Amino acid sequence: MRQITIGDTTETVVERADYPPERIKAILGNETVAILGYGVQGRGQSLNMKDNGVNVIIGLRDSGRGWDLAQQDGWVPGKTLFSIDEAAQRGTIIQYLLSDAGQKEQWPKLKPFLTAGKALYFSHGFSIAYQDQTGVVPPKDIDVILVAPKGSGTTVRRLFLEGKGINASYAVFQDATGRALDRCLACGIAIGSGYLFETTFQKEVFSDLTGERGVLMGAIYGLWLAQYEVLREHGHSPSEAFNETVEEATQSLYPLIAENGMDWMYANCSTTAQRGALDWFQKFREASKPVFEELYQKVAGGDETRRVLEANSRKDYRAQLEKELKAVADSEMWKAGTVVRSLRPERAAKSKG
């Protein structure tokens, strides 16, 4: 563990070297980690932990796509693949990785298996931070911990296989055993984190819900769509509008930002691009900051949580979701994207081969 200072703020950071394999084994060697759920996070985290030598079992409903996928990945029914109830009973660390709505629904059935000394692990602060809506109130005699990867479970797995690691936050909500922090950090490194930074359950979920609705997904798509539509309305072709809006961003500029930062990306663009970016970013900041403030207040006030839980509990939720996603896929902008992606040199070469 070490302290880093950015501006006037000092943070605690845990690196992979702080928890080498022998330390993880010493902490988790006698534990059985039961991962409930096999969505993108459950799949990525479980496979990484197994590859890191941790005793992992999976808990799922014994039908459906998740059960079949888990078997394809090598989990064996009756040995490492069980019903949710049996996995929860066997596990000493329960990684609760069902959807947020699924956690609320399953909680009354899970709670009896959370006996003294166990640890309840989350990758999202949702259920704990919004206890008044979810009803998820853990027993006082268990540890309650969080490791939240800053990316999808697919990325968690891919970076691990590449020998890299994803950034993740960690938090301890309840330490009943005196071992909660060690359990938390050992699990955090075992799932494939490159480094971990400290947070709280509430701060994690507030930042996560704001980020997903903001620059990570909602806002960025809104900005892309607005620019694409303006270009098209002024006579630009779909290919030109998509390349200038999405393709250049994701394939050229964003990787430069990831590599060395925004200032470095600016310094490695044309002087015309630099001048335009420096002149216009404040206008976009001024226009969007009030929207972000409104969004944050709706997250902090629980409005967004209620919307999620209500929507996900509807019987037609899956059908409605597919309908909304299809509308995105069928839009001209993403039809253009499909064509443009197929023309990338690496894909074109594969198709010819």
Secondary structure, DSSP 4 states (H G I P E B T S, - for coil): -EEEEETTEEEEEEEGGGS-HHHHHHHHTT--EEEE--SHHHHHHHHHHHHTT--EEEE--SSSHHHHHHHHTT--BTTTEE-HHHHHHH-SEEEE-S-HHHHHHHHHHHGGG--TT-EEEESSSHHHHTHHHH-----TTSEEEEEEESS-HHHHHHHHHTT--EEEEEEEEE-SSS-HHHHHHHHHHHTTEEEEEE--HHHHHHHHHHHHHTTTTHHHHHHHHHHHHHHHHTT--HHHHHIIIIIHIIIIIHHHHHHH-HHHHHHTS-HHHHHHHHHHHHHHHHHHHHHHHHHHHHHHTTHHHHHHHHHHHSTTHHHHHHHHHHHHHTSHHHHHHHHHHHTSHHHHHHHH-
